[in-house]
Amino acid sequence: MSEIHVIEQSGEEPDGTQNSLGSASVLPFPAKKGKTEPLAPGEARPGEWEAELPDEQPDNDGAVAEGDPVDPPKHEFPPSIAEVIEAKDKARRPVLPDWLTSAQQRAAIAKWAAGHYGQTTAYHLVRTPVYSAKLLAYAPRGAVRWVGATGRWVSDAEGLPVRLAAVRTEDAGEYLKLSRQRDARVKLRSIIATLASVIGLGAALAMWVLAPAWLLTLALIALTGALGWVGAPADRPLIDAAKVKFRHRKLTSDIVTRAFLAAGLTKPDQGIAFPQPIRQDGDGWRVVVDLPYGKTFSDAVKKRDALASGIDVAETQVFLDRDTTSSRRVSMWVANRDPLAVPTGRTPLLGADRVDFWKPFPWGRDERGVEVEISMLWLSLLVGAVPRQGKTFSARTIALAAALDPYVRLYVFDGKASPDWRKFSMVAHRVGFGTVPQGGVDPVMHLVNSLQELKADVEDRYHRLSELPLHVCPEGKLTPTISRDKKYGMPLVLFVVDEVQEYLMHPVHGKTILDLLVFLARVAPAVGVSVMTATQKPDDTACPSVLRDQHQARFALRVGAYQVSETILGAGSYGEGLDASRLLKSHKGVGLLKGMSDDAGIVRTYLADGRDAETILTRAQALRQSEGTLSGDAAGEAPADAALATILDDIAAVIGKGETKIWSETIVDRLADHRPEVYGPWAEMDPKPKAEQLTAALKPYGIGTDQIGRRIDGKTVNKRGIERAHIAKAITERNKKRDAG
Ligand SMILES: Nc1ncnc2c1ncn2[C@@H]1O[C@H](COP(=O)(O)OP(=O)(O)OP(=O)(O)O)[C@@H](O)[C@H]1O
């Protein structure tokens, strides 16, 4: 235990205070300036005390002198068995290299080999005519060379220099021996050459007369090829080297150290440590580095460009991952080529008969080609990017997966009315395109109604789930069984709003839509209703932070600046190494995913183009028809009556007991008090649009302009006022319709 005790303030140094690290004594606080009265022994002034650490004081002899080692002794306690085992476990190297044991690595290598050798073969195949022409041109010279070489062989030309040397030294004995050997050799070789010529000529004649044309052609090609090969000049190779060299580089510790030095992350006298050997990882290299003390992963993230330059690769080839064991440890993957520009291919959904939306489904691949599976359960997702980067396509692949689960209810609204989402009307419970009314349907009003419908449903789900018997709903949460049982009416829901800013900036309904979306994104995921919004304008005006912040998961494709990336991915994402502004234009469908799981990272989404989407949606529609789950707009059912009806019910609720007629202005104001989240914005409108708003909302119920008492700017437009009787009649009719439906 530490002990604090009072010491006497005296003019002398307390014992052991000089370099007294051993006793860890703390000097008394300096006394106040001015004259100090001497103290009686045992007395102390307030605040003048000394803390001693630790309890057990080594005697003064044990005090640490300058230069003494201060590290604790290395093996003070024997390590436990568990520690030894853990250390050994960490140090053990795998028996087989990664690429042999991991199917993904094997696939990456096989892919590389197929690509490399395929390309080399294609390169030479394309150049076959050039090679043929060269062989033909060199063939005559080849023939001459061949005849000459044969002549030299028969005449034993290789022995000539030795014989000439014997002549020069006038060694008669040696010369005679060599001459005899030469005569015997020439005789034998002449016989062989004559025989070979006779047989060769005979075979050639027989072939000329008897062989089929193809065999003759083949033989001629082979002969010309062989002669051409022999006749080719030695300094100019007949076959070009395939000039398709990939810039593969072996990453060595020297290169890595150079890069970290160049990036200013270490100094020559500090260096960096390599806690693990550099190894090949997929189509690249994995290197783990310990920075000098005091440098952090965030420092390395800021220097990514410089690191890439130090390794001499493009910045898109360098990926930094945080290592949870130490903030100075950086795990770096250096790709052999820009992996984000390599398309991932078509979505596997094309080959899927159906999807279980309760389970993760494949959405794309990461930078190393490892498949990324995502789940939309219990969360909302925000997708953001500049136009034409794949925002819609990536969001649509998720909606397509949902479509292939017949028990998922889809709501699809697209603020831009692009063709991308149109085919979802085959399966979606509610759909709306753009903001302009068409065919008697106002998509904005339809969105508001759908949101209100869903809001009521979500509130209801909370009640119903808590009331379900324990054996059905043991944890008070939605389960796959409950969600698929039609009697509970609580299917999983995916609410998609693409180009959400178009709706949020709507002059009349923008605020209502915002409030409802905020509610759903915040509250609904817990009862199986997920919201997915996509926008090209994630700024505060177009897509306020009050909505953005409700999304637990974020996906940012390429954006213009790191600030925008932070806006989409959330504050602090840049410091974690997530910066979507670094993505290139060529990185279509590639984005940074955060919040879907504990890990954040890159996803190269699978591609589903318009035709693929139609194929999948046709299958999804058939699936829903056979399961009897096609509903709402897709089934041709009337629009969200229940939600529209709330206006009738709400008006009925705000008409006082004794009132029979009431001005529209008054109604709107009362409605705003009654349900501010829905009617608040109406009340803030100018008198004219305020009156029009109510008129438009009541029109579907057969309540015409002449039945609505309007007073605009104090001037009465219609004297009758809105009548309780009209509202009551409309409600009766609505109920009749609903019961019949
Ligand atoms: N995963 C992908 N793989 C390859 N190409 C893709 C991928 N996703 C999208 N693209 C390409 O990018 C183009 C733009 O995609 P998309 O329409 O989704 O962009 P957007 O960001 O929604 O654009 P806008 O805001 O203009 O609607 C597509 O036409 C497609 O060719």
The ligand as an SDF file (V2000), in Angstrom:
LIG
                    3D

 31 33  0  0  0  0  0  0  0  0999 V2000
  -20.8120   -2.8350  -59.6760 N   0  0  0  0  0  0  0  0  0  0  0  0
  -20.5370   -2.2820  -60.8370 C   0  0  0  0  0  0  0  0  0  0  0  0
  -19.6020   -2.8140  -61.6520 N   0  0  0  0  0  0  0  0  0  0  0  0
  -19.3240   -2.2370  -62.8280 C   0  0  0  0  0  0  0  0  0  0  0  0
  -19.9240   -1.1200  -63.3000 N   0  0  0  0  0  0  0  0  0  0  0  0
  -20.8480   -0.5510  -62.5470 C   0  0  0  0  0  0  0  0  0  0  0  0
  -21.2120   -1.0900  -61.2710 C   0  0  0  0  0  0  0  0  0  0  0  0
  -22.1680   -0.3190  -60.7440 N   0  0  0  0  0  0  0  0  0  0  0  0
  -22.3890    0.6610  -61.6330 C   0  0  0  0  0  0  0  0  0  0  0  0
  -21.6040    0.5290  -62.7050 N   0  0  0  0  0  0  0  0  0  0  0  0
  -21.5770    1.3970  -63.8800 C   0  0  0  0  0  0  0  0  0  0  0  0
  -21.7340    2.7390  -63.4520 O   0  0  0  0  0  0  0  0  0  0  0  0
  -22.8010    3.3520  -64.1540 C   0  0  0  0  0  0  0  0  0  0  0  0
  -23.5000    4.3190  -63.2260 C   0  0  0  0  0  0  0  0  0  0  0  0
  -24.1730    3.5990  -62.2350 O   0  0  0  0  0  0  0  0  0  0  0  0
  -25.4500    4.1860  -61.4680 P   0  0  0  0  0  0  0  0  0  0  0  0
  -26.5240    4.5360  -62.4140 O   0  0  0  0  0  0  0  0  0  0  0  0
  -25.7790    3.2540  -60.3850 O   0  0  0  0  0  0  0  0  0  0  0  0
  -24.7750    5.4820  -60.8880 O   0  0  0  0  0  0  0  0  0  0  0  0
  -25.4490    6.5490  -59.9650 P   0  0  0  0  0  0  0  0  0  0  0  0
  -24.3730    6.9670  -59.0240 O   0  0  0  0  0  0  0  0  0  0  0  0
  -26.7020    6.0590  -59.3800 O   0  0  0  0  0  0  0  0  0  0  0  0
  -25.7020    7.6810  -61.0050 O   0  0  0  0  0  0  0  0  0  0  0  0
  -26.8710    8.7410  -61.0180 P   0  0  0  0  0  0  0  0  0  0  0  0
  -26.7120    9.5140  -59.7700 O   0  0  0  0  0  0  0  0  0  0  0  0
  -26.6040    9.5160  -62.2630 O   0  0  0  0  0  0  0  0  0  0  0  0
  -28.1360    7.9400  -61.0710 O   0  0  0  0  0  0  0  0  0  0  0  0
  -23.6780    2.2200  -64.6260 C   0  0  0  0  0  0  0  0  0  0  0  0
  -24.3020    2.5330  -65.8200 O   0  0  0  0  0  0  0  0  0  0  0  0
  -22.7210    1.0680  -64.7880 C   0  0  0  0  0  0  0  0  0  0  0  0
  -22.2720    1.0130  -66.1090 O   0  0  0  0  0  0  0  0  0  0  0  0
  1  2  1  0
  2  3  1  0
  2  7  2  0
  3  4  2  0
  4  5  1  0
  5  6  2  0
  6  7  1  0
  6 10  1  0
  7  8  1  0
  8  9  2  0
  9 10  1  0
 10 11  1  0
 11 12  1  0
 11 30  1  0
 12 13  1  0
 13 14  1  0
 13 28  1  0
 14 15  1  0
 15 16  1  0
 16 17  2  0
 16 18  1  0
 16 19  1  0
 19 20  1  0
 20 21  2  0
 20 22  1  0
 20 23  1  0
 23 24  1  0
 24 25  2  0
 24 26  1  0
 24 27  1  0
 28 29  1  0
 28 30  1  0
 30 31  1  0
M  END
$$$$
